[in-house]
Amino acid sequence: MSGSVIGVVDGHNDLPWRMRQVDYDLSRRDVSRPQSELHTDLPRARQGGLVGQFWSVFVPCNLRGADAVTATLQQVDFVHELVAAHPEDLRLVTSASGLQECLDGDVGGPIACLMGAEGGHSIDDSLGVLRNLYRLGVRYLTLTHNENTAWADSATDEPRHGGLTDFGRTVVTELNRLGMMVDLSHTSPDTMRDAMDTSRAPVIFSHSSCRAVCDHPRNVPDDVLGRLATDGGLVMITFVPQFVSPPVAEWELDLAERCRAAGVDPHDTAGYDRVAAEAPPRPQARLADVVAHCEHAREVAGIRHIGIGGDYDGVSTTPVELPDVASYPRLLAALADLGWSRADLTSFAHGNLIRVMHEVERVGARLRATTVPAWQPIPRS
């Protein structure tokens, strides 16, 4: 990207799920114009220096089996249609070289659009479904979402497998063979460690922060952060308030207890909101909280192993100074004020992710030349 602007590639944005709420009708949410209901639109993306975005083709855990696969395919379809609707502004990208081409282009050129599937339930325990998501352009799989799968433990569910099952390890090795990134956000620490032990390619955390800074189960422990430095992987620091701010995390835990005391399932949005209305005011996360995670991840993992995974449009609130996709320059400026060099900021903003993608693709090419796809028995009545 020419000029003084440092282009940002963000590892996780939930715009596709938000658009599902309007039946993917781009006329009802025309992102070429400012959209006050969203964190994301093209004018603010340009303002924020966004040159690449992994769109999450997420579906929630209450969709299972064929329903989860169908909904995931609808999410993928939306991303393809979004790109087709804005050909001068957006370009579908499926490789590190394609992403680099967008970065090397002129300011105002097309924004690279990539896809990541959030949650192993999206493949319905099928390697064939996984391979077809790859064929459609999906370039990472988050092994779990908020609940365990039949083959991997989530960070926010009761442990069931002690990490990965044998089939879970097969999923990781097939991701390696495809040249598709293994995403460990949302996974339990045991799943993280099992996946890193199994994977022949660097892994990523598409939207996680540091557990030593904010003790939330969605964050990454220091021993795992340290392994990124030796294994070549990447943690993309997220902006989710309860993952970056200890006071917000404590407020969320207290509210969950209040819900249970009131006989309300904390996952019931309407009931949760009723209890929240009677709770003390929710604290606010700040830019300084995110900066603290960036500094800690750099100290433990190293500058070559950190990136940005904002989770815009996947959360209802954001840190005060980071309200939307126009905000990335504020984070980069805050880090520059702490002594981060332009080379450091470039690595953080996009260079590290491109390096990991290149390495994952290199491993995939080697494995496809020497191994065959993994096959599963098909249940027969």
C-alpha positions in Angstrom: 0.0 0.0 0.0 1.6 3.2 -1.2 2.1 6.3 0.9 2.5 6.7 4.7 -0.6 4.8 5.6 0.0 1.4 7.2 -2.6 -1.0 5.8 -4.5 -3.2 8.2 -5.6 -6.8 7.7 -8.1 -7.7 10.4 -8.5 -11.4 11.2 -12.2 -11.4 12.3 -15.3 -9.4 11.4 -18.9 -10.7 11.9 -20.6 -8.5 9.3 -22.0 -11.6 7.4 -23.9 -12.7 10.6 -25.2 -9.1 11.1 -26.5 -9.1 7.5 -28.3 -12.4 8.1 -30.6 -10.4 10.3 -31.8 -8.5 7.2 -31.9 -11.7 5.1 -28.6 -10.7 3.4 -30.4 -7.8 1.6 -27.7 -5.4 0.6 -30.3 -2.8 -0.3 -31.3 -2.7 3.3 -27.7 -2.4 4.6 -25.8 -0.7 1.7 -22.3 -0.8 3.0 -21.1 1.6 0.3 -22.8 4.2 2.5 -22.4 4.9 6.2 -24.3 2.4 8.3 -25.1 3.6 11.8 -26.4 0.2 12.8 -23.1 -1.5 12.0 -19.4 -1.2 13.0 -18.5 -1.8 9.3 -19.0 0.0 6.1 -16.8 0.9 3.2 -16.3 4.6 4.0 -15.1 3.9 7.5 -13.0 0.9 6.3 -11.2 3.3 3.9 -10.8 5.8 6.8 -9.3 3.1 9.0 -6.8 2.0 6.4 -8.4 -1.5 6.1 -6.9 -3.3 3.1 -7.8 -6.9 4.0 -10.6 -8.5 6.1 -11.3 -12.0 7.1 -15.1 -12.2 7.2 -16.3 -14.7 9.7 -18.8 -17.1 8.1 -20.1 -17.8 11.6 -23.1 -19.8 12.7 -24.1 -20.2 16.4 -23.9 -23.5 18.3 -27.7 -23.9 18.4 -27.5 -24.8 14.7 -26.2 -28.3 14.4 -25.8 -31.0 11.8 -27.2 -30.2 8.3 -28.7 -26.9 9.6 -25.2 -25.7 10.6 -23.7 -26.7 7.2 -26.6 -24.9 5.3 -26.3 -21.7 7.4 -22.5 -21.7 6.9 -23.0 -22.0 3.1 -25.4 -19.1 3.2 -22.8 -17.1 5.0 -20.2 -18.0 2.4 -22.7 -17.1 -0.4 -23.2 -13.7 1.2 -19.5 -12.9 1.1 -19.3 -13.8 -2.6 -22.4 -11.7 -3.3 -21.0 -8.8 -1.3 -17.8 -8.8 -3.4 -19.8 -9.1 -6.6 -21.9 -6.1 -5.6 -18.9 -3.9 -5.0 -16.3 -5.0 -7.6 -14.3 -1.7 -7.5 -14.0 -1.8 -3.7 -13.7 -5.4 -2.8 -11.8 -8.4 -4.2 -12.2 -12.1 -3.1 -8.8 -13.4 -2.1 -7.8 -17.0 -1.2 -4.0 -16.8 -1.0 -1.2 -14.9 0.6 -0.1 -13.7 -2.8 -3.6 -12.4 -3.6 -3.6 -10.5 -0.3 -0.2 -9.1 -1.0 -1.4 -7.8 -4.4 -4.1 -5.8 -2.7 -1.6 -4.4 -0.2 0.8 -3.5 -3.0 -1.9 -1.6 -4.9 -2.8 2.0 -4.9 -4.5 3.6 -1.9 -8.2 3.3 -2.6 -7.8 0.0 -4.5 -9.9 -3.1 -3.7 -10.0 -4.4 -0.2 -9.0 -8.0 0.1 -11.9 -10.2 1.3 -11.0 -13.5 2.9 -13.2 -16.0 4.8 -12.9 -17.9 8.1 -15.4 -20.5 9.4 -16.0 -19.9 13.1 -16.7 -23.2 14.9 -16.0 -26.8 14.1 -19.8 -27.5 14.3 -19.9 -25.9 10.8 -18.5 -29.0 9.2 -20.9 -31.5 10.9 -18.0 -33.8 11.7 -17.3 -34.2 8.0 -14.0 -33.9 6.3 -15.8 -33.7 3.0 -17.7 -30.6 4.1 -14.3 -29.2 5.3 -12.8 -29.7 1.9 -15.7 -28.1 0.1 -15.5 -25.0 2.4 -11.9 -24.8 1.3 -12.9 -25.0 -2.4 -15.4 -22.2 -1.8 -12.6 -20.0 -0.5 -12.6 -20.4 3.3 -9.1 -20.2 4.6 -9.3 -20.9 8.3 -11.5 -23.1 10.6 -12.0 -22.1 14.2 -12.0 -25.5 15.9 -14.8 -24.7 18.4 -17.2 -21.8 19.2 -18.7 -21.4 22.6 -19.6 -25.1 23.0 -17.6 -28.3 22.6 -17.8 -30.2 19.4 -17.8 -34.0 19.3 -14.0 -33.8 18.8 -12.7 -30.6 20.5 -13.2 -28.8 23.8 -14.2 -25.2 23.9 -12.9 -22.5 26.3 -16.4 -21.7 27.5 -17.9 -25.2 28.0 -17.3 -28.0 30.5 -14.3 -30.1 29.3 -15.4 -33.3 27.7 -12.4 -34.6 25.8 -9.4 -33.2 27.6 -8.5 -31.3 24.4 -8.7 -33.0 20.9 -10.0 -36.5 20.2 -8.3 -38.7 17.6 -10.7 -37.3 15.0 -9.9 -33.8 16.2 -6.3 -34.5 15.4 -7.4 -35.7 12.0 -9.2 -32.5 11.3 -6.0 -30.6 12.1 -3.9 -32.7 9.8 -6.4 -32.3 7.0 -6.4 -28.6 7.5 -2.6 -28.7 7.2 -2.9 -30.8 4.0 -5.4 -28.3 2.5 -3.2 -25.3 3.3 -6.0 -24.0 5.5 -5.2 -22.2 8.8 -6.0 -23.8 12.2 -7.7 -21.2 14.3 -7.6 -21.7 18.1 -9.7 -18.8 19.3 -12.6 -20.1 21.4 -10.7 -23.4 22.2 -9.7 -24.6 25.7 -6.1 -24.5 26.7 -5.8 -28.3 26.3 -7.2 -28.1 22.8 -4.8 -25.3 22.0 -1.8 -27.4 23.2 -3.1 -30.6 21.4 -3.6 -28.7 18.2 -0.1 -27.2 18.3 1.4 -30.6 19.1 -0.4 -32.0 16.0 -0.1 -29.2 13.5 2.7 -29.2 11.0 2.0 -25.6 10.1 1.7 -22.5 12.2 -1.6 -21.9 14.0 -3.5 -18.7 14.5 -5.8 -17.1 17.1 -8.0 -15.0 14.9 -9.5 -12.9 17.7 -8.1 -13.5 21.2 -6.1 -11.6 23.8 -3.8 -12.4 26.7 -5.0 -14.3 29.8 -2.2 -12.8 32.0 -3.6 -9.3 31.3 -7.3 -10.2 31.6 -8.2 -13.6 33.2 -11.0 -14.6 30.8 -11.2 -18.2 29.4 -11.3 -16.8 25.8 -7.8 -15.5 26.2 -4.5 -17.2 25.5 -2.3 -18.4 28.4 1.4 -17.4 28.5 2.7 -20.9 27.9 0.8 -21.0 24.6 1.8 -17.5 23.7 5.4 -18.5 24.2 5.0 -21.5 21.9 4.0 -19.2 19.1 7.5 -17.8 19.0 9.0 -21.3 18.4 6.1 -22.7 16.3 5.7 -19.6 14.1 2.1 -18.9 14.8 0.1 -15.7 15.4 -2.3 -14.2 18.0 -4.5 -11.5 16.6 -5.4 -9.2 19.5 -9.2 -8.7 19.8 -11.1 -5.6 21.0 -13.9 -7.4 22.8 -14.4 -5.5 26.1 -14.8 -8.5 28.4 -11.7 -10.1 26.9 -9.5 -7.0 27.3 -10.7 -5.2 30.4 -10.6 -6.9 33.8 -13.4 -4.8 35.3 -15.7 -5.6 32.3 -14.8 -9.3 32.7 -15.6 -9.2 36.4 -18.9 -7.4 35.7 -19.8 -10.1 33.1 -19.1 -12.9 35.7 -21.2 -11.1 38.3 -24.1 -10.7 35.8 -23.9 -14.4 35.0 -24.3 -15.2 38.7 -27.2 -12.8 39.0 -28.9 -14.5 36.0 -28.5 -18.0 37.6 -29.8 -16.7 40.9 -32.8 -15.3 39.1 -33.4 -18.6 37.3 -32.4 -17.1 33.9 -30.1 -18.8 31.4 -27.2 -16.4 30.8 -27.4 -17.3 27.1 -31.1 -16.2 26.9 -30.6 -12.7 25.4 -33.9 -11.3 26.6 -33.5 -12.7 30.1 -29.9 -11.5 30.2 -30.9 -8.0 29.2 -33.6 -7.9 31.9 -31.1 -8.9 34.6 -28.5 -6.5 33.2 -31.0 -3.6 33.5 -31.1 -4.1 37.2 -27.3 -4.6 37.7 -24.7 -1.8 38.4 -23.6 0.0 35.3 -21.3 -1.9 33.0 -17.7 -0.6 33.0 -16.2 0.6 29.8 -13.1 -0.9 28.1 -10.6 1.6 26.8 -7.9 1.8 24.1 -5.3 1.5 26.9 -6.7 -2.0 27.7 -6.1 -3.2 24.1 -2.6 -1.6 24.1 -1.8 -3.6 27.3 -2.6 -6.8 25.5 -0.5 -5.9 22.5 2.5 -5.0 24.7 2.2 -8.3 26.7 1.8 -10.4 23.6 4.8 -8.8 22.1 6.8 -9.4 25.2 5.9 -13.1 25.5 5.5 -14.2 21.8 7.5 -11.5 20.0 6.8 -8.9 17.4 6.5 -11.5 14.5 3.7 -13.3 16.2 1.0 -10.7 16.8 -1.8 -9.2 14.7 -5.2 -7.6 14.8 -8.6 -9.4 15.1 -11.1 -6.7 16.2 -14.3 -8.8 16.1 -16.3 -5.8 14.8 -20.0 -6.5 14.3 -19.6 -9.5 16.6 -20.1 -7.5 19.8 -22.6 -5.0 21.1 -20.0 -2.7 22.7 -16.4 -1.8 21.9 -13.6 0.0 23.7 -14.5 3.7 23.9 -11.8 4.9 21.5 -12.2 2.0 19.1 -15.9 2.2 18.1 -15.7 0.9 14.5 -13.4 0.0 11.6 -12.3 3.6 11.2 -10.4 3.3 14.5 -7.3 1.2 13.6 -5.1 4.3 13.2 -5.7 5.2 16.9 -4.3 1.8 18.0 -1.3 2.1 15.7 -0.7 5.7 16.9 -0.9 4.6 20.6 1.7 1.8 20.0 3.9 4.2 18.1 3.8 6.5 21.1 5.2 3.6 23.1 8.2 3.2 20.8 6.9 0.7 18.2 8.8 1.4 15.0 7.1 1.6 11.6 8.5 -1.9 10.8 7.0 -3.2 14.0 3.6 -1.7 13.2 3.7 -3.0 9.6 4.4 -6.5 10.9 1.6 -6.2 13.4 -0.9 -4.7 11.0 -0.5 -7.2 8.2 3.0 -8.6 7.7 2.8 -11.4 10.2 -0.4 -12.7 8.9 0.9 -12.8 5.3 4.0 -14.7 6.6 1.8 -17.3 8.3 -0.4 -17.7 5.3 2.6 -18.3 3.1 3.9 -20.9 5.4 0.6 -22.7 5.8 0.3 -22.8 2.0 3.8 -24.1 1.7 3.1 -26.9 4.1 -0.2 -27.7 2.4 1.5 -28.0 -1.0 4.1 -30.3 0.3 1.6 -32.5 2.1 -0.7 -32.7 -0.9 2.2 -34.0 -3.0 3.0 -36.8 -0.5 -0.3 -37.7 1.2 -3.9 -38.4 0.2 -7.1 -36.9 1.7 -8.3 -38.4 4.9 -11.4 -40.5 4.5 -14.1 -41.4 7.0 -16.5 -44.4 7.1 -20.0 -43.4 6.0 -22.7 -44.5 8.3 -25.1 -46.9 6.5 -28.6 -48.0 7.7 
